[in-house]
Amino acid sequence: MPAFRSIKRLSAAALFAALPLPALPALAQTTTGSMNNLKLSNNEPIQIESDKLEIKEQENVAHFTGNVKVVQGAMTMQAGNMTVYYKQKGGEKGSIAGGDADIDRILVDQKVFLASGEQQATADAGTFDMASQTFTLTGKRVVLSEGANVFTGCKLTVLMATGKATLESCGGRVQIQLDPKSRKQPQQN
């Protein structure tokens, strides 16, 4: 149970910052949008479930394997595996079990799924780099959706501090399917 306290530090800056883009410009090999509408709370607890947890204190790593599920508020992430790399804190060795680990990066793989409300993202793998505050989803087909709007590419990069998101095609073209009914209608007085 103590390992869960240290993972709580992953919250806002890490696990779910890369959910789908609300709106993107027309088709291109790369497209950029903003994800500022997704706000996370550092105050909300994170619950992590997996078939197995292996902590390697000497290597500063924790491996969650098999049916990994992470929930914080309305946000959910699922993956086959999640590896958390942590670093020394102020010259002292951090400890996942002791709850005093500084997270360096997080790797997730084997069918990654992120969801918050109507927003969803799927990919083969993902990386959260805490130093650069960057999240990247990759795969043969990275799919982002919000309701009937669907964005498809093979690499999504999100700058967590600003919410700037870039979807790349990796050879072909980024594909976007927009439902005109999803646009907000102006209020009538």
N, C-alpha and C positions, 0 to 999 in steps of 0.2 A: 503493500500500500504506500510506503514512503516514496516510491519512484514516481507516483502520480503528482505529488506536490512539485517536483522539479520540472515536470513537463508543463505545468501551469504557466511557466515563463515563456512558452512558445506562443501564447495566445495571439494577441492582436498583430504582432509583427510577422507571424509565421504561417500557421497551418491553413488558414482559409482566405488569405488576402487575394487569391487569384481566381475568384469566381467570375463568371461571364460578363462580358462587356454589354452595357445597356444599349449602345447604338454605335455603329461604325460606318465610315464612309464607303463608297462604292467598291466593286471588285478590284483587286490589285494583288501583286505578289506579296506585298506586306501592307498591313493596315494597322492604324493606331487609333486608340480610343481611350476613354477614361473610365475608371471603376471607382470613383469617389463615393458612389452611393452605398457601398458596403462598409459599414463601420463595425468594428469589433471592440469589445470591452476587455480591458486587462483585469477587471474585477470579477468577471464570470469564470466559474470553475470549468476545467476541461476534464472530460471523462475519456479514458482510453481503455479499449478492450482489445485483446488479441489472444490467439491460441497459446502463445509462448512469449515470455520476456526474458532476455538474457542480457545482463549488465556486465560489462567488462571494464571495471574501474581502472585497471592499469593502462588500458588503451583509450580511456575516456569515450566510451561508446555504449549505447544501449540499442539492442536489436528487438523490435517487436515483429513477430512473424505469425502468419496465418490469420486471415480474416481480421485485419486491423481496422478498428472503427474508432474515430475520434469525434467527439461532440462538444461544442461550446455554444450555448444558447441555441439559436436557430441554424447554426452552421454544422455541417456533417462532412467528414472525409472518410472514405473507405479505400483500402489498398491491401494487396497481398502481404506487403512488408513495409516497415518503416524503420529506418536507422537514424538515430540521433547521435551526432558527434558534438561533444562539449569540450570546453577548453578550461585551462587553469584560470582561476579567478584571483587577481592580485598577487601572482606568484605562488599561490597555494593551489593544490590540486582540488578541482571541483568534484562533487559527488552527486550522482543522480539519486542514489538511495538516501543521501543526507539532505536533499532538497536545495543544495547550494551550487548547482552546476550552471555555468554560462553556456548557452547553446551556440555552437559555431555554425552548423548546417544540419539540415534534415534531408534525407533521401527517402522517397516513396516509390514503389514500383509494383508491378503485377496488377494491372487494371486499376488505375487511380480514378476515383469518383469524388467530386466536390459538389455540395449542394447548399443553397440557402434560399428558402422560399421557392419561387419559380425559377431561380437561376441554378444552372447545373453546368459542370465541366467534366469531361472524361478524357483520359490520356493513358499512355502506357507507363509513363514515369513522371516524376516531379522532383525538383530540387528547391529547397529554401536556403538561401545564403544570407545569414544574419548580418554579416559584416557589410555587405553591399545593399542589404534590404531588398533583395531581388528574389522573385519566385519564377521558376520556369517549369512549364508543362511541356512534355515532348511525346511524340509517338507517330506512327504511320498516319494516324488520324486523330487530331485533337479537336474535340467537338465542344462548343460552347453554346448554351441555349438559355433563352429567357422567354418563357411562354412559347409562342409559335416562331420566334426569331431564332435562327440557327446560324452559327459561324463555324467554319471548318478550315483547319490548316494543319500544320504538323509541329509548330512550336509557338507557345504563348509565353511571353516574358512580361512580368509585371514589376514595376518599381513600387514597392510597398509604401514608401513614404509619400509619394505623390499620387498614386493610383494610376499612373500612365501605363497602358497596356499595349503591347505590340503582338499581332498575330502574323506569323510567317507561313509561307506555303512550302518551302523546301523543294523547289523545282517546278511545281505546277503553278496554280493560282489559288489564292484564298477564295473560298466560296462563302457567300452570304445569302441567306434566304430571309427576307423581311416580310412580316405580315402587316399591311397598312392598318389593319384594325387595332394593332397594338400601340399605335401612337396615342398620346394623351389628347383628348378632345378639349378644345377651349371651353371654359365655363361660360355659360350664358346667364346674363343677369335678368 
